[in-house]
Amino acid sequence: MLPPPCACDPEVLAHAAASEQERCCTQSAMSARCKAQTLQVIDTEYSADAVEWCPLDDWDTILACGTYQLKKPEGKEDTDDPHTRLGRLYLHRYSPEQKFSPMTELQRLETAAILDMKWCHLPVAGHPMLAMANAKGAVELYKLTGSRESCAIELTYNMEVGQECLALSLDWSTGLRESGCPIKIICSDSRGRLSLLQLDESSPSLDILCQWEAHGFEAWIAAFNYWNCNVVYSGGDDSLLKVWDTRTQPDRPLLTSKRHSMGVCSIQSNPHRENVLATGSYDEHVLLWDTRQMKQPVSDTHVQGGVWRLKWHPIHSNLLLAACMHSGFHILDCDFKSEECPILTSYVLHNSLAYGADWARCSSQPALLTNQDAAALHCRESTGSISDCRTQNLDRSNQNLKIFYESPTASFDVVLEDESGEYVPETNPLQKDAPPPAETAVSLYSPPDSSVLATCSFYDHMLHVWRWECQRAQSSE
């Protein structure tokens, strides 16, 4: 198998830019219009597998990126000796006012290989706190200090959850952001165990409350029910999804589901809607569950790639971001109106396995869709044809494609502009031949809602930061 092309090759850059221009991600021209724009692409050098935006309001422009790299023993290319698992933690700041390179690296820290990491949703002793699951079988706590413009993280505590194992995933109990409750972490490991930890905020330090055998193979994922943190979920390489009540001796699960046909590797409780749970698997399906009745899922969406991570939107209860390994990143509209969730957007500019993904809580720049709307209105008034307008926009975009190349080893930016420096919005090739709307109804779109996302891919060691925008249709007779 040929290695993935270098993402810094000029031909690859041009292809990526063209692909981005042609991509239109919409479920229906009459229901939603969605756009995606790459803001910056960064080479992480080591294989990237985790990205997390800080969820605290005063720190919501801070992004952490974790990596995992296998290193062969020096001078022993053909040896059977175990590889060294190296990691590196990057800290970046997002500055939306910087048009072409909004991400600034603040810090890089050499660590053990990183499998997962999450920010606590509440400050701990007045500071943001990042928890990391690493390849040495440990959970580490990092404190963020300084100001938003100039901050750094420092290791404050390290707890081993098992010998000769990898800590594979973790989750905080703070998803609803309710203060006054004990702060806990659930961690899964490569020996199939779950470890329930409690944070001592005064230290800060961690205590193991209980640890148990949960799966016969790797326990890929563990997560809290944010609405009842006594309940945790786990997924393993044994293809099982399990539900546990930590108030009792957790030697027997409350429920075991065999609905997934391969290893279960992603789980997240919806922080906006009680009783809603999302799970993903190597079987390439995203399942939505009503936790009050888990005999069968509410919906089943085939995403054509193993679902390594799932993230609910920080504000909108229906939007779910999925990192789908071989098929890129997808945004699902979980409206519970059908047995399959519509895929609003597919971001496929990565050249390797899609692993890490997260939404930023910070606001974005002005709307991507404004120019297109104005151009469409002008074309309709002057030519009476929406399809002619789309064709003109496509030709115009092709004539003015610019690629901003920042560094062969650091990052590059793909931006579409016209001669005046205005952003050229994407056209909709999937809808360009669609019939015009019925004369009896006028389709009005709501103001565009914009989000910033970070995604990362493994073998090409790339971190992408991009904007996504969606407008919902409002029909009136």
C-alpha positions in Angstrom: 0.0 0.0 0.0 1.3 3.4 -0.9 1.8 5.9 1.9 -0.6 8.8 2.0 0.6 11.8 -0.1 2.4 14.5 1.8 -0.1 17.1 2.8 2.4 19.8 2.1 2.9 18.8 -1.5 1.8 21.7 -3.8 -0.3 19.3 -6.0 -2.0 18.0 -2.9 -2.7 21.5 -1.8 -4.3 22.4 -5.1 -6.3 19.2 -5.1 -7.5 19.9 -1.5 -8.5 23.4 -2.4 -10.4 22.3 -5.4 -12.1 19.6 -3.4 -13.1 22.1 -0.7 -14.5 24.5 -3.3 -16.6 21.7 -4.9 -17.8 20.3 -1.6 -21.4 21.1 -0.7 -22.8 19.5 2.3 -26.6 19.7 2.6 -29.4 17.3 3.3 -31.9 19.2 1.2 -32.0 22.5 -0.7 -35.3 23.2 1.0 -34.3 22.2 4.5 -30.6 23.3 5.2 -27.6 24.8 3.5 -24.2 24.0 5.0 -20.7 25.2 4.2 -17.3 24.4 5.5 -14.1 26.4 5.2 -10.6 25.3 6.2 -8.9 27.9 8.3 -5.6 26.3 9.0 -3.8 23.0 8.7 -0.9 22.2 11.0 1.7 19.4 10.9 1.9 17.7 14.3 5.0 15.7 13.4 3.8 12.8 15.5 0.6 10.9 14.6 -2.4 13.0 15.9 -5.2 11.2 17.6 -6.9 13.7 20.1 -8.1 17.3 20.0 -10.0 19.1 22.7 -11.1 22.7 23.0 -11.2 24.1 26.5 -14.9 24.4 27.5 -14.5 27.2 30.0 -15.8 30.6 28.9 -12.7 32.6 29.6 -10.5 30.0 27.9 -12.6 28.8 25.0 -10.0 29.8 22.4 -7.4 27.3 23.8 -7.0 24.0 21.9 -5.0 21.0 23.1 -3.8 18.4 20.6 -2.4 15.0 21.6 -0.2 12.6 19.6 0.9 9.0 19.6 4.0 7.8 17.9 5.7 4.3 17.8 9.5 4.5 17.7 11.6 1.5 16.7 14.7 0.7 18.9 17.7 2.6 17.5 19.9 0.4 15.4 17.5 -2.5 15.6 15.3 -2.2 12.5 14.5 -5.9 12.3 14.2 -6.6 16.1 11.2 -8.0 17.9 11.9 -5.7 20.8 8.9 -3.6 21.8 8.6 -0.1 20.3 8.7 3.0 22.4 5.5 4.9 22.5 6.1 8.6 22.4 3.7 11.4 22.7 3.6 15.2 22.5 1.0 17.6 23.8 0.4 20.8 21.8 -1.3 23.9 23.1 -2.7 26.4 20.6 -4.7 29.6 20.8 -7.3 30.5 18.2 -7.5 34.2 17.2 -10.4 34.7 14.7 -9.2 38.2 13.9 -6.1 36.7 12.2 -7.5 35.9 8.8 -5.0 33.5 7.3 -3.3 31.9 10.3 -5.7 32.0 13.3 -3.9 29.4 15.3 -0.8 30.2 17.4 1.2 27.5 19.1 1.7 28.3 22.8 3.5 25.2 24.0 4.6 21.7 23.2 5.3 19.2 25.9 6.9 15.8 25.5 4.9 13.0 27.1 4.1 9.3 27.0 1.9 8.5 24.0 -1.6 10.0 24.4 -4.7 7.9 23.8 -7.3 10.3 25.0 -7.7 13.6 26.9 -10.6 15.7 28.1 -10.9 19.1 29.8 -12.9 19.3 33.0 -16.1 21.3 32.4 -15.6 23.3 35.6 -12.5 25.1 36.9 -10.5 23.1 39.5 -9.0 25.3 42.3 -9.6 28.3 40.0 -7.8 26.8 36.9 -8.8 24.8 33.8 -7.8 21.2 34.2 -6.9 18.7 31.4 -6.9 15.0 32.1 -4.9 12.7 29.9 -4.9 8.9 29.4 -1.5 7.6 28.3 0.3 4.5 27.0 1.9 3.9 30.4 -1.4 3.0 31.9 -1.7 6.3 33.8 -4.2 9.2 34.1 -2.4 12.6 34.3 -3.8 15.9 35.4 -2.5 19.2 33.8 -3.3 22.6 35.1 -3.6 25.6 32.8 -2.0 28.8 34.1 -1.4 32.3 32.9 -3.7 34.4 30.7 -5.6 33.5 27.6 -3.0 35.4 25.5 0.0 33.7 27.2 -0.8 30.5 29.0 0.9 27.1 29.6 0.0 23.8 31.1 1.9 22.0 33.8 1.7 18.4 35.2 0.1 18.4 38.6 -0.7 14.7 39.2 0.0 11.3 37.8 -1.9 8.1 38.8 -1.2 4.6 37.4 -4.5 2.7 36.8 -2.7 -0.6 35.8 0.6 -2.2 35.0 1.5 -3.4 31.5 -1.6 -1.7 30.0 -2.6 1.4 28.1 -5.1 3.8 29.5 -7.4 4.1 26.4 -10.1 6.6 27.3 -11.5 8.9 30.0 -14.5 11.1 30.8 -15.3 13.7 33.4 -18.5 13.6 35.4 -19.0 17.4 34.9 -20.8 17.4 31.6 -23.8 19.4 32.9 -21.4 21.9 34.5 -23.1 21.6 37.9 -20.9 22.7 40.8 -21.1 21.3 44.3 -20.9 17.6 43.3 -17.9 15.4 43.7 -15.8 15.5 40.5 -15.1 12.1 39.1 -13.2 10.5 36.2 -14.0 7.2 34.5 -11.1 5.5 32.7 -10.9 2.4 30.5 -7.8 0.4 29.7 -6.4 -2.2 27.3 -6.9 -5.0 29.7 -10.7 -4.5 29.6 -11.0 -2.8 33.0 -12.8 0.4 34.1 -11.4 2.6 36.9 -13.6 5.1 38.7 -11.5 8.0 40.1 -12.5 10.9 42.4 -10.7 14.3 42.3 -9.5 15.9 45.5 -9.7 19.5 44.4 -7.5 20.9 47.2 -4.4 18.9 46.1 -5.4 18.3 43.3 -5.0 14.5 43.3 -7.0 11.4 42.4 -8.3 8.5 44.4 -9.4 5.2 43.0 -12.9 4.5 44.2 -13.3 1.2 42.4 -11.8 -0.8 39.5 -13.4 -3.8 37.8 -13.2 -6.2 34.8 -15.7 -4.9 32.3 -14.8 -6.5 29.0 -13.0 -9.6 27.8 -10.8 -7.5 25.4 -9.8 -3.9 25.2 -12.2 -1.5 26.8 -12.0 1.1 24.1 -14.3 3.7 25.6 -15.9 4.7 28.9 -18.3 7.6 29.5 -20.6 9.0 32.2 -24.3 9.5 32.0 -24.1 13.3 32.5 -27.6 13.4 34.0 -26.9 10.7 36.5 -23.2 10.3 37.2 -23.6 7.2 39.2 -24.2 5.5 35.8 -21.4 4.9 33.4 -21.2 3.3 30.0 -18.4 1.3 28.4 -17.6 -0.2 25.0 -15.1 -2.9 24.2 -13.4 -4.9 21.5 -15.8 -7.7 22.4 -18.5 -5.7 20.5 -20.5 -5.1 23.7 -22.0 -1.9 25.1 -22.5 -2.1 28.8 -24.3 0.0 31.4 -23.0 0.1 35.0 -24.3 1.5 38.3 -21.3 2.5 40.4 -23.3 2.8 43.6 -23.3 -1.0 43.9 -20.4 -3.4 43.5 -19.9 -3.2 39.7 -19.4 -6.9 39.1 -22.5 -7.2 37.0 -23.7 -4.6 34.4 -27.2 -3.2 34.5 -27.5 -3.9 30.8 -25.4 -5.5 28.0 -26.2 -4.7 24.4 -25.0 -6.7 21.4 -26.5 -4.3 18.9 -23.1 -3.3 17.5 -21.5 -6.0 15.4 -17.9 -5.0 16.0 -15.8 -3.2 18.7 -17.6 -0.3 20.4 -15.1 2.6 20.5 -17.1 5.8 21.1 -19.8 6.9 23.5 -21.1 10.2 24.6 -24.1 11.3 26.7 -26.0 14.3 25.3 -25.5 17.2 27.7 -28.6 19.0 26.5 -31.2 16.3 26.3 -31.7 13.8 29.1 -32.0 10.1 28.2 -30.1 10.6 24.9 -26.9 8.6 24.3 -24.8 8.2 21.1 -22.5 5.2 20.5 -20.2 4.4 17.6 -18.3 1.3 16.5 -15.8 -0.2 14.1 -19.0 -1.6 12.4 -19.3 1.9 10.9 -22.6 2.7 12.5 -23.7 5.6 14.8 -26.5 4.5 17.1 -28.8 6.9 19.1 -30.4 5.5 22.3 -33.2 6.4 24.6 -31.5 5.4 27.9 -34.9 4.6 29.5 -35.3 1.7 27.1 -32.2 0.3 25.4 -33.5 -2.9 23.8 -33.2 -1.2 20.4 -31.6 2.1 19.3 -33.8 5.0 18.3 -31.8 5.5 15.1 -29.0 3.8 13.1 -26.8 5.8 10.7 -24.2 4.1 8.5 -21.2 6.5 8.2 -18.9 4.2 6.1 -16.0 4.3 8.6 -15.2 3.1 12.1 -16.5 5.6 14.5 -13.6 6.5 16.8 -15.0 9.6 18.5 -18.4 11.3 18.9 -19.0 14.8 20.2 -22.2 16.6 20.8 -22.3 20.3 19.9 -21.8 22.6 22.9 -25.0 24.5 22.3 -27.2 22.7 19.8 -28.7 19.5 21.1 -29.3 17.9 17.7 -25.8 18.2 16.2 -23.3 15.3 16.5 -19.7 15.3 15.2 -18.4 11.9 14.3 -14.7 11.0 13.5 -15.1 8.1 11.2 -11.6 6.8 10.5 -11.5 5.9 6.8 -14.4 8.1 5.8 -13.5 11.5 7.4 -15.6 13.6 9.7 -19.3 13.9 9.6 -21.9 16.2 11.2 -25.2 14.4 11.9 -28.5 16.0 12.4 -30.0 14.0 15.3 -33.6 15.2 15.1 -35.2 11.9 16.1 -37.6 12.3 13.2 -36.3 9.3 11.2 -34.6 6.0 11.7 -31.4 7.4 10.2 -29.8 10.7 11.0 -29.2 13.0 8.0 -25.5 13.8 7.4 -25.4 17.6 7.0 -21.6 17.8 6.3 -18.8 15.5 5.4 -15.3 17.0 5.9 -12.9 14.8 3.9 -9.8 16.9 3.5 -7.7 14.7 5.7 -5.4 12.1 4.0 -5.4 9.5 6.8 -7.4 8.0 9.6 -9.9 10.4 11.2 -9.4 10.1 15.0 -9.7 13.4 17.0 -12.6 15.8 16.7 -14.1 18.6 18.8 -16.3 21.7 18.6 -15.1 25.0 19.9 -17.4 27.0 22.2 -16.0 30.3 21.0 -17.8 32.4 18.4 -16.7 32.5 14.8 -16.3 35.2 12.1 -19.1 36.8 10.0 -21.2 34.5 7.9 -19.8 32.4 5.0 -23.1 32.4 3.2 -23.7 36.1 3.1 -21.8 36.7 -0.2 -23.5 33.7 -1.9 -27.0 34.9 -0.8 -26.3 38.4 -2.2 -24.9 37.0 -5.4 -27.9 34.6 -5.8 -30.3 37.5 -5.3 -28.5 39.6 -7.8 -28.4 36.8 -10.4 -32.0 36.1 -9.9 -32.9 39.7 -10.5 -30.7 40.1 -13.5 -31.0 36.7 -15.2 -33.9 35.1 -13.6 -31.9 31.9 -13.2 -30.5 30.5 -10.1 -28.6 27.7 -12.0 -26.9 30.4 -14.2 -25.8 32.2 -11.1 -24.3 29.1 -9.6 -22.4 28.4 -12.8 -21.0 32.0 -12.8 -20.0 31.6 -9.2 -18.1 28.4 -10.0 -16.3 29.9 -12.9 -15.4 33.0 -10.8 -14.1 30.8 -8.0 -11.9 28.8 -10.4 -10.4 31.9 -11.8 -9.4 33.3 -8.4 -8.2 30.3 -6.5 -5.3 31.2 -4.2 -3.3 28.9 -1.9 -1.5 30.5 1.1 1.5 28.3 1.9 2.8 29.2 5.3 5.6 26.6 5.9 6.7 23.2 4.5 6.9 21.8 8.0 4.4 23.7 10.1 1.1 24.6 8.4 -0.7 25.8 5.3 -3.9 27.5 4.6 -6.4 27.0 1.8 -8.4 30.1 1.1 -10.7 31.0 -1.8 -10.6 34.7 -2.7 -11.6 37.1 -5.4 -9.4 40.0 -6.6 -10.8 42.3 -3.9 -9.8 39.8 -1.1 -13.4 38.8 -0.4 -14.1 35.2 0.5 -15.6 33.2 -2.4 -18.3 30.9 -1.0 -18.6 27.4 -2.3 -21.3 26.5 -4.8 -23.7 23.6 -4.6 -22.9 21.2 -7.5 -25.3 18.6 -6.0 -28.2 21.0 -6.4 -27.3 23.0 -9.5 -29.7 21.1 -11.7 -32.5 21.0 -9.1 -35.8 22.5 -10.2 -36.7 26.0 -8.9 -38.9 26.1 -5.8 -42.7 26.0 -6.3 -44.2 29.4 -7.0 -46.7 29.0 -4.3 -44.1 28.9 -1.5 -41.1 31.1 -0.7 -38.1 29.4 1.0 -36.6 31.7 3.6 -33.4 30.7 5.4 -32.8 31.5 9.0 -29.6 33.5 9.9 -26.5 31.3 9.5 -25.2 29.6 12.6 -21.5 29.2 12.6 -19.1 26.9 14.5 -15.4 26.4 14.7 -14.1 22.8 14.8 -10.7 21.0 15.2 -10.1 17.6 13.7 -6.9 15.5 13.4 -5.7 12.5 11.5 -3.2 9.8 12.3 -0.6 8.7 9.8 -0.4 12.1 8.0 -0.1 13.8 11.4 -2.3 16.7 10.5 -4.5 19.0 12.6 -7.2 20.9 10.8 -9.1 23.9 12.1 -12.2 24.8 10.1 -15.5 26.7 10.1 -18.9 25.2 9.6 -22.0 27.1 8.9 -25.6 26.0 8.5 -28.8 27.8 7.5 -32.2 26.2 8.1 -35.0 26.8 5.7 -38.2 28.5 6.8 -41.1 28.0 4.4 -44.0 30.4 4.2 -47.1 30.1 2.1 
